[in-house]
Amino acid sequence: MGSLQNSHESIEEVPVRKVLGSAIAGGRELLAVEEPLEIRIGYHFKGRPQARSLSITMRTPGNDAELAAGFLVGEGMVRDPSEIVAIRHLGPAAGNELQVDLHPSVDFDATRLDRHFYTTSSCGVCGKTSLEAIETQGAPAIPLEGFTVETRLIHNLPDLARGAQPVFTQTGGLHAAALFDENGNLLDVREDVGRHNGLDKLIGRQFLDAALPLHRRILLVSGRASFELLQKAVMAGIPVVAAIGAPSSLAVELANRAHITLLGFVRQNQFNIYSAPWRIVS
């Protein structure tokens, strides 16, 4: 029997063989959908409309416009929602090709498309080169004072985020990025098979709502804190990043340089502070 697409496009039901001890029986399971999305950019050059492919990513369908907007923010290609005039699917609605059309007044540097994006793990840049690449993108400076978070609020974040992850609850197969205010209130959450995509969707929504920079917000990511996730937080101006898992060494170095408070192993009523510890108070 072929797979049956659930009415929710993020979930698919498939047949499985379930094993319990020595017993084997037929059954069905829900899986998170994974499909490719090509993000294209529409811009003007010498008064003439142009279009180029930016990226192809494997994502869970849904919130595609937010994903594309967040991706552009992370790459430093847009800084204000007014620079985007439309985000549209090419071909059938909810298809796998999306184009972001920039306002004709935007001075878009198309030569960047001929160079590698520093956000991709295979782009060939690392260490000092990666850090310097971010500093050239004009990320908003994160204030050093005026924002603190109590430890008890940090302890509550994982449970609050988990309660707002419907697809993970059904499939167990998605990453999540959640945004909280300084009082620990959950503001928004996005899920995706890709950790980077989930954060792009979250930041993209805030960008389209003209809410950036996120100087008084806390970000929680469901897995480890990689360099790529930290660079997206830098571009969004987020001062506190908490991760359920461990950070990488380069993520810690970037957090220190950007004055981001980076927390790891946030679970079971404990966590580590890797940078900018003054924002965490008891």
C-alpha positions in Angstrom: 0.0 0.0 0.0 1.3 3.4 -0.9 1.7 6.2 1.6 -1.3 8.4 2.3 -0.9 12.2 2.6 -2.4 13.6 5.7 -4.6 16.7 5.4 -1.9 18.5 7.2 0.9 18.8 4.6 3.6 18.6 7.2 2.6 15.1 8.2 2.4 11.9 6.2 1.1 8.5 7.3 3.0 5.4 6.2 2.6 1.6 6.7 5.2 0.0 9.0 5.9 -3.4 10.6 5.9 -3.1 14.4 8.1 -5.3 16.5 7.4 -5.9 20.2 9.7 -8.6 21.7 9.4 -11.4 19.2 6.0 -10.4 17.9 5.7 -8.7 14.5 2.5 -7.0 13.4 1.3 -4.5 10.8 0.7 -0.9 11.7 0.9 2.7 10.6 3.0 5.7 11.7 3.0 9.4 11.1 6.2 11.0 9.7 7.3 14.6 9.2 7.3 15.4 5.5 10.6 16.4 3.9 10.6 18.1 0.5 13.0 20.3 -1.4 12.3 24.1 -1.7 14.2 26.2 -4.2 14.4 29.9 -3.1 14.8 32.3 -5.9 15.5 36.1 -5.8 13.8 38.6 -8.1 15.6 42.0 -8.5 16.3 44.8 -10.9 19.6 45.5 -12.7 19.9 48.6 -14.8 16.1 48.9 -14.7 15.4 45.4 -16.0 13.9 42.6 -13.9 16.2 39.6 -13.2 15.8 36.4 -11.4 18.4 34.0 -9.9 18.3 30.9 -7.8 19.6 31.4 -4.2 19.4 28.1 -2.5 17.8 24.7 -2.4 16.9 23.4 1.0 15.2 20.3 2.3 12.3 21.4 4.5 9.0 20.5 6.0 6.3 22.3 3.9 4.5 25.2 5.5 5.6 28.8 6.4 7.7 28.8 3.2 7.5 32.6 2.9 8.8 33.0 6.4 11.6 30.6 5.6 12.7 32.6 2.6 12.5 35.9 4.4 14.5 34.6 7.3 17.1 33.1 5.0 17.6 36.5 3.4 17.9 38.2 6.8 20.5 35.7 7.9 22.5 36.4 4.7 22.3 40.2 5.2 20.5 40.6 1.9 17.5 42.5 3.4 17.2 44.8 6.4 13.6 46.1 6.2 10.3 44.4 5.2 9.7 47.3 2.7 12.6 45.9 0.6 10.4 42.9 -0.3 7.4 43.5 -2.5 6.2 39.9 -2.9 7.0 36.3 -1.9 5.3 33.9 -4.2 5.2 30.3 -5.2 6.1 29.7 -8.8 3.8 27.2 -10.5 1.1 25.4 -8.4 0.2 26.9 -5.0 2.2 25.5 -2.2 4.7 24.2 -4.7 8.4 23.7 -4.1 9.7 26.8 -5.9 9.5 30.2 -4.2 10.6 33.6 -5.4 11.3 36.6 -3.3 10.8 39.8 -5.3 12.8 42.8 -4.1 11.7 46.4 -4.5 13.2 48.0 -7.7 14.9 50.6 -5.5 17.0 47.9 -3.7 20.6 47.9 -4.8 21.0 44.1 -4.9 24.5 42.8 -5.4 24.0 39.9 -7.7 27.7 39.0 -7.6 27.1 37.5 -4.1 25.2 34.7 -5.8 28.4 33.7 -7.6 30.2 33.3 -4.2 29.5 30.7 -1.6 27.2 31.5 1.3 28.9 31.3 4.6 25.9 29.8 6.2 26.3 26.4 4.5 28.4 23.8 6.3 30.0 22.8 2.9 30.8 26.3 1.7 34.5 25.9 2.5 34.8 28.8 5.0 35.6 28.2 8.6 37.0 29.8 11.7 38.3 33.3 11.4 36.9 33.7 7.8 33.4 32.7 9.0 33.4 35.2 11.8 34.7 38.0 9.7 32.1 37.2 7.0 29.3 37.9 9.6 30.9 41.2 10.7 30.7 42.5 7.1 26.9 41.9 6.9 26.0 44.8 9.2 24.4 42.9 12.0 22.7 45.0 14.6 24.8 45.6 17.7 23.3 43.8 20.7 23.0 46.0 23.8 25.3 45.0 26.6 23.0 46.2 29.4 19.3 46.5 30.2 18.3 42.8 29.7 18.5 40.1 32.2 16.8 36.7 32.6 16.2 34.7 35.8 17.4 31.2 36.0 14.0 29.8 36.8 12.6 31.2 33.5 15.3 29.4 31.6 14.5 26.1 33.3 10.8 26.4 32.1 11.6 27.0 28.4 11.9 23.4 27.1 8.5 22.4 28.5 6.8 25.5 27.2 8.2 25.0 23.7 7.4 21.3 23.7 3.8 22.0 24.4 3.6 24.2 21.3 5.1 21.6 18.9 2.1 19.8 17.3 3.9 18.0 14.5 6.8 16.9 16.8 4.1 15.5 19.2 2.7 13.4 16.4 5.9 12.4 14.6 8.9 12.9 17.0 10.8 13.9 13.9 11.2 17.6 13.9 13.5 20.3 15.2 12.0 23.5 16.7 13.0 27.1 17.3 11.0 29.0 19.9 11.0 32.7 20.9 10.3 34.0 24.4 10.0 37.4 26.0 12.0 38.5 29.0 9.3 37.1 31.3 9.5 33.7 29.8 6.3 34.0 27.8 6.3 31.9 24.6 5.8 34.3 21.7 6.2 32.0 18.7 7.5 28.6 17.6 8.4 27.0 14.3 9.1 23.4 13.5 11.0 21.8 10.6 13.1 18.8 9.7 16.0 21.2 9.3 17.3 23.1 12.3 18.3 26.0 10.2 14.9 26.1 8.4 13.0 26.2 11.7 15.0 29.2 12.8 14.7 30.9 9.4 10.9 30.5 9.7 10.9 32.0 13.2 13.1 35.0 12.3 11.3 35.4 9.0 8.0 35.9 10.7 9.4 38.5 13.0 11.1 40.3 10.1 7.9 40.4 8.1 6.1 41.8 11.2 8.8 44.5 11.3 9.8 43.3 14.8 13.6 43.1 14.2 16.0 43.5 16.0 14.9 41.1 18.7 16.9 42.8 21.5 14.6 41.8 24.4 14.0 38.2 23.3 15.2 34.7 24.2 15.7 32.0 21.6 15.5 28.3 22.4 16.6 25.7 19.8 15.8 22.0 20.2 19.1 20.5 19.4 22.7 21.6 19.5 23.8 25.2 19.1 25.8 25.3 15.9 27.7 28.2 14.3 25.1 28.6 11.7 22.3 29.0 14.2 24.3 31.5 16.2 25.0 33.6 13.1 21.3 33.8 12.3 20.7 34.9 15.9 23.4 37.6 15.5 21.7 38.9 12.4 18.3 39.0 14.2 19.8 40.8 17.2 18.9 38.1 19.8 20.8 38.6 23.1 20.1 35.2 24.7 20.3 31.8 22.9 19.5 28.6 24.8 20.0 25.1 23.4 18.8 21.7 24.6 22.1 20.3 23.4 25.7 21.3 23.3 27.2 24.3 21.5 30.1 24.0 19.0 33.4 25.7 19.7 32.9 28.2 16.9 29.4 29.0 18.1 30.9 29.9 21.5 33.5 32.1 19.9 30.9 33.9 17.8 28.7 34.4 20.9 31.6 35.9 22.8 32.4 38.3 19.9 28.8 39.3 19.5 28.1 39.5 23.2 25.3 36.9 23.0 24.5 34.9 26.2 24.8 31.3 25.0 23.3 28.5 27.1 23.7 24.8 26.5 22.3 21.6 27.9 19.1 23.4 29.0 17.3 20.5 30.5 16.5 18.7 33.7 16.6 21.9 35.7 20.2 22.7 34.8 22.3 24.4 32.1 25.7 25.8 31.2 26.5 29.4 30.5 29.2 29.7 27.8 29.3 33.5 27.2 28.0 36.9 28.4 27.0 35.4 31.8 25.9 38.8 33.2 22.4 38.5 31.6 21.6 35.4 33.7 20.5 36.2 37.3 19.3 34.0 40.1 
